[in-house]
Amino acid sequence: MLPHITETMAALLRGWLRPEITDIDSDLLARRNYIDLDAGDPQLGRLGIEVVGGAPVILLTDLERPVGKIRLLSGGHNNVLAIDNAAWRGTCIASIRMLGSDGLVLLNDVADGFVQINELLLRSHNQLMFWGSGATAVGVSLELEGSERACVIGDDALISNDVWIRNYDMHAIHDLHSGAQINRPPCDTVLERHVWLGQDALLLSCERVGMGSIVGARSMVKGFVPGLSVAAGAPARILREGISWGRSSLGMTDVERRSIGLPAPRP
């Protein structure tokens, strides 16, 4: 698995390395040659990583290849930022705050893509943020509440501008007669592989967006979106099933089709 992470975090990560989410598995992670740097290492600045406060561990697979501009604030102890930049050709601009302890942010190879994480806030202990290979974001804000909760972005996901992802309702809602809290506790939020989130989409206590699906612009999603479907509206509803999308306006590539289990189109 990864150096420096706890057994709890290793088990949490291992549980999300599923084929519908990523091609990465535990064996592949174990074969990566991660090199650890402490928060005060001057090499970090040359790579485009700034650490403000705390003493997180930074893991990289190439000490010469810049990653973009990442600012990390760690409030707890034993937090780990792991970046697979051995073949990294793209750019990541990110503001990351890890307020708890024993957290893990794992950014896999973005290929030649662009990733802008306007804010990633991990509020609790033992939290996981997994970014799949080739996933891109024009601009996303993510917030995670609850111990041992995860936000998982699958391979080749596309997140458009000004998307918000929250794994909880942000505040408690109470029934004034019984005094009971009526909204649900924080959940895990998972985008399976090759998911497209449209501009200004809001995922609020959204558990899963299935493989190959699309969430329309300015939609609000709670719960589940099945795979190979399009959901839109506030609240979002399923508009069509048996669909997917391609990064090119000219159609889906064979690689994209295979990634979601579809055969190549007939000639």
Secondary structure as GFF3:
##gff-version 3
##sequence-region A 1 267
A	DSSP	alpha_helix	7	16	.	.	.	ID=ss1
A	DSSP	alpha_helix	26	31	.	.	.	ID=ss2
A	DSSP	beta_strand	35	38	.	.	.	ID=ss3
A	DSSP	alpha_helix	43	47	.	.	.	ID=ss4
A	DSSP	beta_strand	49	52	.	.	.	ID=ss5
A	DSSP	beta_strand	57	60	.	.	.	ID=ss6
A	DSSP	beta_strand	68	74	.	.	.	ID=ss7
A	DSSP	beta_strand	80	83	.	.	.	ID=ss8
A	DSSP	beta_strand	91	98	.	.	.	ID=ss9
A	DSSP	beta_strand	104	107	.	.	.	ID=ss10
A	DSSP	beta_strand	114	122	.	.	.	ID=ss11
A	DSSP	beta_strand	128	131	.	.	.	ID=ss12
A	DSSP	beta_strand	136	144	.	.	.	ID=ss13
A	DSSP	beta_strand	150	153	.	.	.	ID=ss14
A	DSSP	beta_strand	158	159	.	.	.	ID=ss15
A	DSSP	beta_strand	163	166	.	.	.	ID=ss16
A	DSSP	beta_strand	189	191	.	.	.	ID=ss17
A	DSSP	beta_strand	196	197	.	.	.	ID=ss18
A	DSSP	beta_strand	202	209	.	.	.	ID=ss19
A	DSSP	beta_strand	214	215	.	.	.	ID=ss20
A	DSSP	beta_strand	220	225	.	.	.	ID=ss21
A	DSSP	beta_strand	229	233	.	.	.	ID=ss22
A	DSSP	beta_strand	236	241	.	.	.	ID=ss23
A	DSSP	alpha_helix	254	259	.	.	.	ID=ss24
###
